[in-house]
Structure formats: C-alpha cells, structure tokens
Amino acid sequence: MNKNINYLLSIAIFSLLIVYLLFGVSKVNKGSKEESYLIIKDAINRSAVQCYAVEGYFPPNIEYLEKNYGLVVDYDKYIVSYNVFASNIMPDIEVFIK
C-alpha cells in the first residue's frame, strides 16, 4: 500500500511540474510576441523620422520605407496602417498583431 501512495505522489508531482513548465513557456512566448510588436512599431517610426531628416519630408507609404530605408515588416504577423496627412506632418502609424 505504501508503494502505491509513493507511486501516486510521484505522478502528481511530475504532473504539476509539467503544468508549471507549460505555463512558463506560454508566458515567455507571450512576452516575446509583445517585444517583437514593440520593436517593429519603433522601427517603422524611426524609419519615417530618418526619412524626414534626410529628405525633408515624411515618406508617402510604408513601401517607400521598405525600398529605400531597409525596413522589413513581416506581414504574416502584423497589419500596418500608415496614413499620411501631409508630407511635413508625422504620419499616423498603427501596427496590429494578426
């Protein structure tokens, strides 16, 4: 009987460790996605400001930044809204996670 209790206790502890491990991996994955989102949003903003500093106007669209300033956006992961009001006013840039 003591052997059965030890066996069940071992299974319970092992199961708890697996759940704890899965929870930790999930939390790290979520943090990584949030960090990637902040990095791409910042990269788009910096590229637009760099274009303004170099050329004297904000770029007309996101493709211009990709072609001329080396910006890389993973459109499988993100949706980018880039709205220009005037060439001398910072565009309204929004990034959404798919």
Distance bins in CASP14 RR format, pairs under 12 A and 6 or more apart:
PFRMAT RR
TARGET T0000
AUTHOR 0000-0000-0000
RMODE 2
METHOD distances of the structure
MODEL  1
1 7 0 0 0 0 0 1 0 0 0 0 0
1 8 0 0 0 0 0 1 0 0 0 0 0
2 8 0 0 0 0 0 1 0 0 0 0 0
2 9 0 0 0 0 0 1 0 0 0 0 0
3 9 0 0 0 0 0 1 0 0 0 0 0
3 10 0 0 0 0 0 1 0 0 0 0 0
4 10 0 0 0 0 0 1 0 0 0 0 0
4 11 0 0 0 0 0 1 0 0 0 0 0
5 11 0 0 0 0 0 1 0 0 0 0 0
5 12 0 0 0 0 0 1 0 0 0 0 0
6 12 0 0 0 0 0 1 0 0 0 0 0
6 13 0 0 0 0 0 1 0 0 0 0 0
7 13 0 0 0 0 0 1 0 0 0 0 0
7 14 0 0 0 0 0 1 0 0 0 0 0
8 14 0 0 0 0 0 1 0 0 0 0 0
8 15 0 0 0 0 0 1 0 0 0 0 0
9 15 0 0 0 0 0 1 0 0 0 0 0
9 16 0 0 0 0 0 1 0 0 0 0 0
10 16 0 0 0 0 0 1 0 0 0 0 0
10 17 0 0 0 0 0 1 0 0 0 0 0
11 17 0 0 0 0 0 1 0 0 0 0 0
11 18 0 0 0 0 0 1 0 0 0 0 0
12 18 0 0 0 0 0 1 0 0 0 0 0
12 19 0 0 0 0 0 1 0 0 0 0 0
13 19 0 0 0 0 0 1 0 0 0 0 0
13 20 0 0 0 0 0 1 0 0 0 0 0
14 20 0 0 0 0 0 1 0 0 0 0 0
14 21 0 0 0 0 0 1 0 0 0 0 0
15 21 0 0 0 0 0 1 0 0 0 0 0
15 22 0 0 0 0 0 1 0 0 0 0 0
16 22 0 0 0 0 0 1 0 0 0 0 0
16 23 0 0 0 0 0 1 0 0 0 0 0
17 23 0 0 0 0 0 1 0 0 0 0 0
17 24 0 0 0 0 0 1 0 0 0 0 0
18 24 0 0 0 0 0 1 0 0 0 0 0
18 25 0 0 0 0 0 1 0 0 0 0 0
19 25 0 0 0 0 0 1 0 0 0 0 0
19 26 0 0 0 0 0 1 0 0 0 0 0
20 26 0 0 0 0 0 1 0 0 0 0 0
20 27 0 0 0 0 0 1 0 0 0 0 0
21 27 0 0 0 0 0 1 0 0 0 0 0
21 28 0 0 0 0 0 1 0 0 0 0 0
22 28 0 0 0 0 0 1 0 0 0 0 0
22 29 0 0 0 0 0 1 0 0 0 0 0
23 29 0 0 0 0 0 1 0 0 0 0 0
23 30 0 0 0 0 0 1 0 0 0 0 0
24 30 0 0 0 0 1 0 0 0 0 0 0
24 31 0 0 0 0 0 1 0 0 0 0 0
24 32 0 0 0 0 0 1 0 0 0 0 0
25 31 0 0 0 0 0 1 0 0 0 0 0
25 32 0 0 0 0 0 1 0 0 0 0 0
26 32 0 0 0 0 0 1 0 0 0 0 0
26 33 0 0 0 0 0 1 0 0 0 0 0
27 33 0 0 0 0 0 1 0 0 0 0 0
27 34 0 0 0 0 0 1 0 0 0 0 0
28 34 0 0 0 0 0 1 0 0 0 0 0
28 35 0 0 0 0 0 1 0 0 0 0 0
29 35 0 0 0 0 0 1 0 0 0 0 0
29 36 0 0 0 0 0 1 0 0 0 0 0
30 36 0 0 0 0 0 1 0 0 0 0 0
30 37 0 0 0 0 0 1 0 0 0 0 0
30 97 0 0 0 0 0 1 0 0 0 0 0
31 37 0 0 0 0 1 0 0 0 0 0 0
31 38 0 0 0 0 1 0 0 0 0 0 0
31 39 0 0 0 0 0 1 0 0 0 0 0
31 97 0 0 0 0 0 1 0 0 0 0 0
32 38 0 0 0 0 0 1 0 0 0 0 0
32 39 0 0 0 0 0 1 0 0 0 0 0
32 77 0 0 0 0 0 1 0 0 0 0 0
33 39 0 0 0 0 0 1 0 0 0 0 0
33 40 0 0 0 0 0 1 0 0 0 0 0
33 74 0 0 0 0 0 1 0 0 0 0 0
33 77 0 0 0 0 1 0 0 0 0 0 0
33 78 0 0 0 0 0 1 0 0 0 0 0
33 97 1 0 0 1 0 0 0 0 0 0 0
33 98 0 0 0 0 0 1 0 0 0 0 0
34 40 0 0 0 0 0 1 0 0 0 0 0
34 41 0 0 0 0 0 1 0 0 0 0 0
34 95 0 0 0 0 0 1 0 0 0 0 0
34 97 0 0 0 0 1 0 0 0 0 0 0
35 41 0 0 0 0 0 1 0 0 0 0 0
35 42 0 0 0 0 0 1 0 0 0 0 0
35 97 0 0 0 0 0 1 0 0 0 0 0
36 42 0 0 0 0 0 1 0 0 0 0 0
36 43 0 0 0 0 0 1 0 0 0 0 0
36 73 0 0 0 0 0 1 0 0 0 0 0
36 74 0 0 0 0 1 0 0 0 0 0 0
36 77 1 0 0 1 0 0 0 0 0 0 0
36 78 0 0 0 0 1 0 0 0 0 0 0
36 95 0 0 0 0 0 1 0 0 0 0 0
36 97 0 0 0 0 1 0 0 0 0 0 0
37 43 0 0 0 0 0 1 0 0 0 0 0
37 44 0 0 0 0 0 1 0 0 0 0 0
37 73 0 0 0 0 0 1 0 0 0 0 0
37 74 0 0 0 0 0 1 0 0 0 0 0
37 77 0 0 0 0 1 0 0 0 0 0 0
37 78 1 0 0 1 0 0 0 0 0 0 0
37 79 0 0 0 0 0 1 0 0 0 0 0
37 80 0 0 0 0 0 1 0 0 0 0 0
37 94 0 0 0 0 0 1 0 0 0 0 0
37 95 1 0 0 1 0 0 0 0 0 0 0
37 96 0 0 0 0 1 0 0 0 0 0 0
37 97 1 0 1 0 0 0 0 0 0 0 0
37 98 0 0 0 0 0 1 0 0 0 0 0
38 44 0 0 0 0 0 1 0 0 0 0 0
38 45 0 0 0 0 0 1 0 0 0 0 0
38 78 0 0 0 0 0 1 0 0 0 0 0
38 95 0 0 0 0 1 0 0 0 0 0 0
38 97 0 0 0 0 0 1 0 0 0 0 0
39 45 0 0 0 0 0 1 0 0 0 0 0
39 46 0 0 0 0 0 1 0 0 0 0 0
39 71 0 0 0 0 0 1 0 0 0 0 0
39 72 0 0 0 0 0 1 0 0 0 0 0
39 73 0 0 0 0 0 1 0 0 0 0 0
39 74 0 0 0 0 0 1 0 0 0 0 0
39 77 0 0 0 0 0 1 0 0 0 0 0
39 78 0 0 0 0 0 1 0 0 0 0 0
39 95 0 0 0 0 0 1 0 0 0 0 0
40 46 0 0 0 0 0 1 0 0 0 0 0
40 47 0 0 0 0 0 1 0 0 0 0 0
40 62 0 0 0 0 0 1 0 0 0 0 0
40 65 0 0 0 0 0 1 0 0 0 0 0
40 71 0 0 0 0 1 0 0 0 0 0 0
40 72 0 0 0 0 1 0 0 0 0 0 0
40 73 1 0 0 1 0 0 0 0 0 0 0
40 74 1 0 0 1 0 0 0 0 0 0 0
40 75 0 0 0 0 0 1 0 0 0 0 0
40 77 0 0 0 0 1 0 0 0 0 0 0
40 78 1 0 1 0 0 0 0 0 0 0 0
40 79 0 0 0 0 0 1 0 0 0 0 0
40 80 0 0 0 0 1 0 0 0 0 0 0
40 93 0 0 0 0 0 1 0 0 0 0 0
40 94 0 0 0 0 0 1 0 0 0 0 0
40 95 1 0 1 0 0 0 0 0 0 0 0
40 96 0 0 0 0 0 1 0 0 0 0 0
40 97 0 0 0 0 1 0 0 0 0 0 0
41 47 0 0 0 0 0 1 0 0 0 0 0
41 48 0 0 0 0 0 1 0 0 0 0 0
41 71 0 0 0 0 0 1 0 0 0 0 0
41 73 0 0 0 0 0 1 0 0 0 0 0
41 78 0 0 0 0 1 0 0 0 0 0 0
41 79 0 0 0 0 0 1 0 0 0 0 0
41 80 0 0 0 0 1 0 0 0 0 0 0
41 81 0 0 0 0 0 1 0 0 0 0 0
41 82 0 0 0 0 0 1 0 0 0 0 0
41 93 1 0 0 1 0 0 0 0 0 0 0
41 94 0 0 0 0 1 0 0 0 0 0 0
41 95 1 0 1 0 0 0 0 0 0 0 0
41 96 0 0 0 0 1 0 0 0 0 0 0
41 97 0 0 0 0 0 1 0 0 0 0 0
42 48 0 0 0 0 0 1 0 0 0 0 0
42 49 0 0 0 0 0 1 0 0 0 0 0
42 71 0 0 0 0 0 1 0 0 0 0 0
42 93 0 0 0 0 0 1 0 0 0 0 0
42 95 0 0 0 0 1 0 0 0 0 0 0
43 49 0 0 0 0 0 1 0 0 0 0 0
43 50 0 0 0 0 0 1 0 0 0 0 0
43 62 0 0 0 0 0 1 0 0 0 0 0
43 65 0 0 0 0 1 0 0 0 0 0 0
43 66 0 0 0 0 0 1 0 0 0 0 0
43 69 0 0 0 0 1 0 0 0 0 0 0
43 70 0 0 0 0 1 0 0 0 0 0 0
43 71 1 0 0 1 0 0 0 0 0 0 0
43 72 0 0 0 0 1 0 0 0 0 0 0
43 73 0 0 0 0 1 0 0 0 0 0 0
43 74 0 0 0 0 0 1 0 0 0 0 0
43 78 0 0 0 0 0 1 0 0 0 0 0
43 80 0 0 0 0 0 1 0 0 0 0 0
43 93 0 0 0 0 0 1 0 0 0 0 0
43 95 0 0 0 0 1 0 0 0 0 0 0
44 50 0 0 0 0 0 1 0 0 0 0 0
44 51 0 0 0 0 0 1 0 0 0 0 0
44 58 0 0 0 0 0 1 0 0 0 0 0
44 59 0 0 0 0 0 1 0 0 0 0 0
44 61 0 0 0 0 0 1 0 0 0 0 0
44 62 1 0 0 1 0 0 0 0 0 0 0
44 64 0 0 0 0 0 1 0 0 0 0 0
44 65 1 0 0 1 0 0 0 0 0 0 0
44 66 0 0 0 0 1 0 0 0 0 0 0
44 69 0 0 0 0 1 0 0 0 0 0 0
44 70 0 0 0 0 0 1 0 0 0 0 0
44 71 1 0 0 1 0 0 0 0 0 0 0
44 72 0 0 0 0 0 1 0 0 0 0 0
44 73 1 0 0 1 0 0 0 0 0 0 0
44 78 0 0 0 0 1 0 0 0 0 0 0
44 80 1 0 0 1 0 0 0 0 0 0 0
44 81 0 0 0 0 0 1 0 0 0 0 0
44 82 1 0 0 1 0 0 0 0 0 0 0
44 90 0 0 0 0 0 1 0 0 0 0 0
44 91 0 0 0 0 1 0 0 0 0 0 0
44 92 0 0 0 0 0 1 0 0 0 0 0
44 93 1 0 1 0 0 0 0 0 0 0 0
44 94 0 0 0 0 1 0 0 0 0 0 0
44 95 1 0 0 1 0 0 0 0 0 0 0
45 51 0 0 0 0 0 1 0 0 0 0 0
45 52 0 0 0 0 0 1 0 0 0 0 0
45 58 0 0 0 0 0 1 0 0 0 0 0
45 59 0 0 0 0 0 1 0 0 0 0 0
45 62 0 0 0 0 0 1 0 0 0 0 0
45 65 0 0 0 0 0 1 0 0 0 0 0
45 69 0 0 0 0 0 1 0 0 0 0 0
45 71 0 0 0 0 0 1 0 0 0 0 0
45 80 0 0 0 0 0 1 0 0 0 0 0
45 82 0 0 0 0 0 1 0 0 0 0 0
45 90 0 0 0 0 1 0 0 0 0 0 0
45 91 0 0 0 0 1 0 0 0 0 0 0
45 92 0 0 0 0 0 1 0 0 0 0 0
45 93 1 0 0 1 0 0 0 0 0 0 0
45 94 0 0 0 0 0 1 0 0 0 0 0
45 95 0 0 0 0 1 0 0 0 0 0 0
46 52 0 0 0 0 0 1 0 0 0 0 0
46 53 0 0 0 0 0 1 0 0 0 0 0
46 65 0 0 0 0 1 0 0 0 0 0 0
46 69 0 0 0 0 1 0 0 0 0 0 0
46 70 0 0 0 0 0 1 0 0 0 0 0
46 71 0 0 0 0 1 0 0 0 0 0 0
46 90 0 0 0 0 0 1 0 0 0 0 0
46 93 0 0 0 0 0 1 0 0 0 0 0
47 53 0 0 0 0 0 1 0 0 0 0 0
47 54 0 0 0 0 0 1 0 0 0 0 0
47 55 0 0 0 0 0 1 0 0 0 0 0
47 58 0 0 0 0 0 1 0 0 0 0 0
47 59 1 0 0 1 0 0 0 0 0 0 0
47 61 0 0 0 0 0 1 0 0 0 0 0
47 62 0 0 0 0 1 0 0 0 0 0 0
47 63 0 0 0 0 0 1 0 0 0 0 0
47 64 0 0 0 0 1 0 0 0 0 0 0
47 65 1 0 1 0 0 0 0 0 0 0 0
47 66 0 0 0 0 1 0 0 0 0 0 0
47 67 0 0 0 0 0 1 0 0 0 0 0
47 68 0 0 0 0 1 0 0 0 0 0 0
47 69 1 0 1 0 0 0 0 0 0 0 0
47 70 1 0 0 1 0 0 0 0 0 0 0
47 71 1 0 1 0 0 0 0 0 0 0 0
47 72 0 0 0 0 0 1 0 0 0 0 0
47 73 0 0 0 0 0 1 0 0 0 0 0
47 80 0 0 0 0 0 1 0 0 0 0 0
47 82 0 0 0 0 0 1 0 0 0 0 0
47 91 0 0 0 0 0 1 0 0 0 0 0
47 93 0 0 0 0 1 0 0 0 0 0 0
48 54 0 0 0 0 0 1 0 0 0 0 0
48 55 0 0 0 0 0 1 0 0 0 0 0
48 56 0 0 0 0 0 1 0 0 0 0 0
48 57 0 0 0 0 0 1 0 0 0 0 0
48 58 1 0 1 0 0 0 0 0 0 0 0
48 59 1 0 0 1 0 0 0 0 0 0 0
48 60 0 0 0 0 0 1 0 0 0 0 0
48 61 0 0 0 0 0 1 0 0 0 0 0
48 62 0 0 0 0 1 0 0 0 0 0 0
48 64 0 0 0 0 1 0 0 0 0 0 0
48 65 1 0 0 1 0 0 0 0 0 0 0
48 66 0 0 0 0 0 1 0 0 0 0 0
48 68 0 0 0 0 0 1 0 0 0 0 0
48 69 0 0 0 0 1 0 0 0 0 0 0
48 71 0 0 0 0 1 0 0 0 0 0 0
48 80 0 0 0 0 0 1 0 0 0 0 0
48 82 0 0 0 0 1 0 0 0 0 0 0
48 83 0 0 0 0 0 1 0 0 0 0 0
48 84 0 0 0 0 1 0 0 0 0 0 0
48 87 0 0 0 0 0 1 0 0 0 0 0
48 89 0 0 0 0 0 1 0 0 0 0 0
48 90 1 0 0 1 0 0 0 0 0 0 0
48 91 1 0 0 1 0 0 0 0 0 0 0
48 92 0 0 0 0 0 1 0 0 0 0 0
48 93 1 0 0 1 0 0 0 0 0 0 0
49 55 0 0 0 0 0 1 0 0 0 0 0
49 56 0 0 0 0 0 1 0 0 0 0 0
49 57 0 0 0 0 0 1 0 0 0 0 0
49 58 0 0 0 0 1 0 0 0 0 0 0
49 59 0 0 0 0 0 1 0 0 0 0 0
49 65 0 0 0 0 0 1 0 0 0 0 0
49 69 0 0 0 0 0 1 0 0 0 0 0
49 90 1 0 0 1 0 0 0 0 0 0 0
49 91 0 0 0 0 0 1 0 0 0 0 0
49 93 0 0 0 0 0 1 0 0 0 0 0
50 56 0 0 0 0 0 1 0 0 0 0 0
50 58 0 0 0 0 0 1 0 0 0 0 0
50 59 0 0 0 0 1 0 0 0 0 0 0
50 64 0 0 0 0 0 1 0 0 0 0 0
50 65 0 0 0 0 1 0 0 0 0 0 0
50 68 0 0 0 0 1 0 0 0 0 0 0
50 69 1 0 0 1 0 0 0 0 0 0 0
50 70 0 0 0 0 0 1 0 0 0 0 0
50 71 0 0 0 0 1 0 0 0 0 0 0
51 57 1 0 0 1 0 0 0 0 0 0 0
51 58 1 0 0 1 0 0 0 0 0 0 0
51 59 1 0 1 0 0 0 0 0 0 0 0
51 60 0 0 0 0 1 0 0 0 0 0 0
51 61 0 0 0 0 0 1 0 0 0 0 0
51 62 0 0 0 0 0 1 0 0 0 0 0
51 64 1 0 0 1 0 0 0 0 0 0 0
51 65 1 0 0 1 0 0 0 0 0 0 0
51 66 0 0 0 0 0 1 0 0 0 0 0
51 67 0 0 0 0 0 1 0 0 0 0 0
51 68 1 0 0 1 0 0 0 0 0 0 0
51 69 1 0 0 1 0 0 0 0 0 0 0
51 70 0 0 0 0 0 1 0 0 0 0 0
51 71 0 0 0 0 1 0 0 0 0 0 0
51 84 0 0 0 0 0 1 0 0 0 0 0
51 87 0 0 0 0 0 1 0 0 0 0 0
51 90 0 0 0 0 0 1 0 0 0 0 0
51 91 0 0 0 0 0 1 0 0 0 0 0
52 58 1 0 1 0 0 0 0 0 0 0 0
52 59 0 0 0 0 1 0 0 0 0 0 0
52 60 0 0 0 0 0 1 0 0 0 0 0
52 64 0 0 0 0 0 1 0 0 0 0 0
52 65 0 0 0 0 0 1 0 0 0 0 0
52 69 0 0 0 0 0 1 0 0 0 0 0
52 84 0 0 0 0 0 1 0 0 0 0 0
52 86 0 0 0 0 0 1 0 0 0 0 0
52 87 0 0 0 0 1 0 0 0 0 0 0
52 88 0 0 0 0 1 0 0 0 0 0 0
52 89 0 0 0 0 1 0 0 0 0 0 0
52 90 1 0 0 1 0 0 0 0 0 0 0
52 91 0 0 0 0 1 0 0 0 0 0 0
53 59 0 0 0 0 0 1 0 0 0 0 0
53 69 0 0 0 0 0 1 0 0 0 0 0
54 65 0 0 0 0 0 1 0 0 0 0 0
54 68 0 0 0 0 1 0 0 0 0 0 0
54 69 0 0 0 0 1 0 0 0 0 0 0
55 64 0 0 0 0 1 0 0 0 0 0 0
55 65 0 0 0 0 0 1 0 0 0 0 0
55 68 0 0 0 0 1 0 0 0 0 0 0
55 69 0 0 0 0 0 1 0 0 0 0 0
55 87 0 0 0 0 1 0 0 0 0 0 0
55 88 0 0 0 0 0 1 0 0 0 0 0
56 87 0 0 0 0 1 0 0 0 0 0 0
56 88 1 0 0 1 0 0 0 0 0 0 0
57 64 0 0 0 0 0 1 0 0 0 0 0
57 84 0 0 0 0 1 0 0 0 0 0 0
57 86 0 0 0 0 1 0 0 0 0 0 0
57 87 1 1 0 0 0 0 0 0 0 0 0
57 88 1 0 0 1 0 0 0 0 0 0 0
57 89 0 0 0 0 1 0 0 0 0 0 0
57 90 0 0 0 0 0 1 0 0 0 0 0
57 91 0 0 0 0 0 1 0 0 0 0 0
58 64 0 0 0 0 1 0 0 0 0 0 0
58 65 0 0 0 0 1 0 0 0 0 0 0
58 69 0 0 0 0 0 1 0 0 0 0 0
58 82 0 0 0 0 1 0 0 0 0 0 0
58 83 0 0 0 0 0 1 0 0 0 0 0
58 84 1 0 0 1 0 0 0 0 0 0 0
58 85 0 0 0 0 1 0 0 0 0 0 0
58 86 0 0 0 0 1 0 0 0 0 0 0
58 87 1 0 1 0 0 0 0 0 0 0 0
58 88 1 0 0 1 0 0 0 0 0 0 0
58 89 1 0 0 1 0 0 0 0 0 0 0
58 90 1 0 0 1 0 0 0 0 0 0 0
58 91 1 0 1 0 0 0 0 0 0 0 0
58 92 0 0 0 0 0 1 0 0 0 0 0
58 93 0 0 0 0 1 0 0 0 0 0 0
59 65 1 0 1 0 0 0 0 0 0 0 0
59 66 0 0 0 0 1 0 0 0 0 0 0
59 67 0 0 0 0 1 0 0 0 0 0 0
59 68 1 0 0 1 0 0 0 0 0 0 0
59 69 1 0 0 1 0 0 0 0 0 0 0
59 70 0 0 0 0 0 1 0 0 0 0 0
59 71 0 0 0 0 1 0 0 0 0 0 0
59 82 0 0 0 0 1 0 0 0 0 0 0
59 84 1 0 0 1 0 0 0 0 0 0 0
59 87 0 0 0 0 1 0 0 0 0 0 0
59 90 0 0 0 0 0 1 0 0 0 0 0
59 91 1 0 0 1 0 0 0 0 0 0 0
59 93 0 0 0 0 0 1 0 0 0 0 0
60 67 0 0 0 0 0 1 0 0 0 0 0
60 68 0 0 0 0 0 1 0 0 0 0 0
60 82 0 0 0 0 1 0 0 0 0 0 0
60 83 0 0 0 0 0 1 0 0 0 0 0
60 84 1 0 1 0 0 0 0 0 0 0 0
60 85 0 0 0 0 0 1 0 0 0 0 0
60 86 0 0 0 0 0 1 0 0 0 0 0
60 87 1 0 0 1 0 0 0 0 0 0 0
60 91 0 0 0 0 1 0 0 0 0 0 0
61 67 0 0 0 0 1 0 0 0 0 0 0
61 68 0 0 0 0 0 1 0 0 0 0 0
61 71 0 0 0 0 0 1 0 0 0 0 0
61 73 0 0 0 0 0 1 0 0 0 0 0
61 80 0 0 0 0 0 1 0 0 0 0 0
61 81 0 0 0 0 0 1 0 0 0 0 0
61 82 1 0 0 1 0 0 0 0 0 0 0
61 83 0 0 0 0 1 0 0 0 0 0 0
61 84 1 0 0 1 0 0 0 0 0 0 0
61 87 0 0 0 0 0 1 0 0 0 0 0
61 91 0 0 0 0 1 0 0 0 0 0 0
61 93 0 0 0 0 0 1 0 0 0 0 0
62 68 0 0 0 0 0 1 0 0 0 0 0
62 69 0 0 0 0 0 1 0 0 0 0 0
62 70 0 0 0 0 0 1 0 0 0 0 0
62 71 1 0 0 1 0 0 0 0 0 0 0
62 72 0 0 0 0 0 1 0 0 0 0 0
62 73 1 0 0 1 0 0 0 0 0 0 0
62 75 0 0 0 0 1 0 0 0 0 0 0
62 78 0 0 0 0 0 1 0 0 0 0 0
62 79 0 0 0 0 0 1 0 0 0 0 0
62 80 1 0 1 0 0 0 0 0 0 0 0
62 81 0 0 0 0 1 0 0 0 0 0 0
62 82 1 0 1 0 0 0 0 0 0 0 0
62 83 0 0 0 0 0 1 0 0 0 0 0
62 84 0 0 0 0 0 1 0 0 0 0 0
62 91 0 0 0 0 1 0 0 0 0 0 0
62 93 0 0 0 0 1 0 0 0 0 0 0
62 94 0 0 0 0 0 1 0 0 0 0 0
62 95 0 0 0 0 0 1 0 0 0 0 0
63 69 0 0 0 0 0 1 0 0 0 0 0
63 70 0 0 0 0 0 1 0 0 0 0 0
63 71 0 0 0 0 1 0 0 0 0 0 0
63 73 0 0 0 0 1 0 0 0 0 0 0
63 75 0 0 0 0 0 1 0 0 0 0 0
63 80 0 0 0 0 0 1 0 0 0 0 0
63 82 0 0 0 0 1 0 0 0 0 0 0
64 70 0 0 0 0 0 1 0 0 0 0 0
64 71 0 0 0 0 1 0 0 0 0 0 0
64 82 0 0 0 0 1 0 0 0 0 0 0
64 84 0 0 0 0 0 1 0 0 0 0 0
64 87 0 0 0 0 0 1 0 0 0 0 0
64 91 0 0 0 0 0 1 0 0 0 0 0
65 71 1 0 1 0 0 0 0 0 0 0 0
65 72 0 0 0 0 1 0 0 0 0 0 0
65 73 0 0 0 0 1 0 0 0 0 0 0
65 80 0 0 0 0 1 0 0 0 0 0 0
65 82 0 0 0 0 1 0 0 0 0 0 0
65 84 0 0 0 0 0 1 0 0 0 0 0
65 91 0 0 0 0 0 1 0 0 0 0 0
65 93 0 0 0 0 0 1 0 0 0 0 0
66 72 1 0 0 1 0 0 0 0 0 0 0
66 73 1 0 0 1 0 0 0 0 0 0 0
66 74 0 0 0 0 0 1 0 0 0 0 0
66 75 0 0 0 0 0 1 0 0 0 0 0
66 80 0 0 0 0 0 1 0 0 0 0 0
66 82 0 0 0 0 0 1 0 0 0 0 0
71 78 0 0 0 0 0 1 0 0 0 0 0
71 80 0 0 0 0 1 0 0 0 0 0 0
71 82 0 0 0 0 0 1 0 0 0 0 0
71 93 0 0 0 0 0 1 0 0 0 0 0
71 95 0 0 0 0 0 1 0 0 0 0 0
72 78 0 0 0 0 0 1 0 0 0 0 0
72 80 0 0 0 0 0 1 0 0 0 0 0
73 79 0 0 0 0 1 0 0 0 0 0 0
73 80 1 0 1 0 0 0 0 0 0 0 0
73 81 0 0 0 0 0 1 0 0 0 0 0
73 82 0 0 0 0 0 1 0 0 0 0 0
73 93 0 0 0 0 0 1 0 0 0 0 0
73 95 0 0 0 0 1 0 0 0 0 0 0
73 96 0 0 0 0 0 1 0 0 0 0 0
73 98 0 0 0 0 0 1 0 0 0 0 0
74 80 0 0 0 0 0 1 0 0 0 0 0
74 95 0 0 0 0 0 1 0 0 0 0 0
74 97 0 0 0 0 0 1 0 0 0 0 0
74 98 0 0 0 0 1 0 0 0 0 0 0
75 95 0 0 0 0 0 1 0 0 0 0 0
75 96 0 0 0 0 0 1 0 0 0 0 0
75 97 0 0 0 0 0 1 0 0 0 0 0
75 98 0 0 0 0 1 0 0 0 0 0 0
76 97 0 0 0 0 0 1 0 0 0 0 0
76 98 1 0 0 1 0 0 0 0 0 0 0
77 95 0 0 0 0 1 0 0 0 0 0 0
77 96 0 0 0 0 1 0 0 0 0 0 0
77 97 1 0 0 1 0 0 0 0 0 0 0
77 98 1 0 1 0 0 0 0 0 0 0 0
78 93 0 0 0 0 0 1 0 0 0 0 0
78 94 0 0 0 0 0 1 0 0 0 0 0
78 95 1 0 1 0 0 0 0 0 0 0 0
78 96 1 0 0 1 0 0 0 0 0 0 0
78 97 1 0 0 1 0 0 0 0 0 0 0
78 98 1 0 0 1 0 0 0 0 0 0 0
79 93 0 0 0 0 0 1 0 0 0 0 0
79 94 0 0 0 0 1 0 0 0 0 0 0
79 95 1 0 0 1 0 0 0 0 0 0 0
79 96 1 0 1 0 0 0 0 0 0 0 0
79 97 1 0 0 1 0 0 0 0 0 0 0
79 98 1 0 0 1 0 0 0 0 0 0 0
80 91 0 0 0 0 0 1 0 0 0 0 0
80 92 0 0 0 0 0 1 0 0 0 0 0
80 93 1 0 0 1 0 0 0 0 0 0 0
80 94 1 0 0 1 0 0 0 0 0 0 0
80 95 1 0 1 0 0 0 0 0 0 0 0
80 96 1 0 0 1 0 0 0 0 0 0 0
80 97 0 0 0 0 0 1 0 0 0 0 0
80 98 0 0 0 0 0 1 0 0 0 0 0
81 91 0 0 0 0 1 0 0 0 0 0 0
81 92 1 0 0 1 0 0 0 0 0 0 0
81 93 1 0 0 1 0 0 0 0 0 0 0
81 94 1 0 1 0 0 0 0 0 0 0 0
81 95 1 0 0 1 0 0 0 0 0 0 0
81 96 1 0 0 1 0 0 0 0 0 0 0
82 90 0 0 0 0 0 1 0 0 0 0 0
82 91 1 0 1 0 0 0 0 0 0 0 0
82 92 1 0 0 1 0 0 0 0 0 0 0
82 93 1 0 1 0 0 0 0 0 0 0 0
82 94 0 0 0 0 1 0 0 0 0 0 0
82 95 0 0 0 0 1 0 0 0 0 0 0
82 96 0 0 0 0 0 1 0 0 0 0 0
83 89 0 0 0 0 0 1 0 0 0 0 0
83 90 0 0 0 0 0 1 0 0 0 0 0
83 91 1 0 0 1 0 0 0 0 0 0 0
83 92 1 0 1 0 0 0 0 0 0 0 0
83 93 1 0 0 1 0 0 0 0 0 0 0
83 94 0 0 0 0 1 0 0 0 0 0 0
84 90 0 0 0 0 1 0 0 0 0 0 0
84 91 1 0 1 0 0 0 0 0 0 0 0
84 92 0 0 0 0 1 0 0 0 0 0 0
84 93 0 0 0 0 1 0 0 0 0 0 0
85 91 1 0 0 1 0 0 0 0 0 0 0
85 92 1 0 0 1 0 0 0 0 0 0 0
85 93 0 0 0 0 0 1 0 0 0 0 0
86 92 0 0 0 0 0 1 0 0 0 0 0
END
